[in-house]
Amino acid sequence: MCSSDLWPVYLVLLFYGIGLMVVTLIAWFAIVFTGSYPEGMFNFARNAMGYSTRATAFALLLTDKFPPVSEEPEVAAAPLA
């Protein structure tokens, strides 16, 4: 797969990056005034950074698994003994 096939991944990363900057700024004020990190903002930031890590690993050929565009983190199945 060449880099031109990754344009959907880069588009998702662009929107995740913009959203992450906005959410981080709002979360900073929420933390300052309430003393706690809002759970929804934390989950969005975690998912955005996780997708960015998976997409970067795929783009740098560190993994063969194409990063899915989903907000749910993947859970690895336990091996059968």
N, C-alpha and C positions, 0 to 999 in steps of 0.2 A: 504494500500500500504506500503510495507516495504522499508527500506532504500536502498536495493539492486536494487529496481525499479527506483531509482532516478539517476542512473549513467549518463543518457543523460543530466540531469540538471547540475550535477557536471562537466561534460565535457564542456558544454557551459559556465559555470561559470569560468572554468580554462582559456579558450580562451578569454573571456571577461576581466578577470583580467590581463592577459598578455597584451592585447591590451590597456587596461586602463592605465597601467603603462607607456607604450610607448607614448600614446597620451598625457598623463599628462606632461611628460617631454618635448615633442615637443611644446605643448601649452604654457608651462612656458616660453620657449624661444620666442615664438611668442608674448606673452603678454609683455615681457620685451622690445622687439625691436619695436613692432608696437603699443602697448598700448591698444590692444583689443583682446578679446578671439575669435578665429576663430569659426564661427557658426557650421561648420561640426564637429569639435572636441568637442564643447560643447554638441551637440546633441548626439554624441557617448557616451560621459561620462555620460550624463543624462540617456540614455537608459541602459547602463551597470549597473549603480548604482540602477536603478529602477528594473531591472531584478534580481539583487542580493538580493534586499529587498523582492521581491515577492517569490523568491526561498527559502530564509531563513525562511520567514513566513510559507511557506508550509512545509518545513522540520521540523520546530518546532511545527507543528500542530496548528498554530494560525489561519489557514484558510484551507478550504477544496478544494479551487479552485487550480487546477494544473497550474503552471506558463507556459503560452504559450511562445514558442521560436519565438518571433517576435520583430522587432525593433520599432514598432508603439505602443505608450502608449495607453492603453484602455481608452475610454471616456465613462463614465457612462451615461446611458440614463436618461433623466429627467422624473420624475414620472408624470403620467397623473392625472390631478385634477378632 
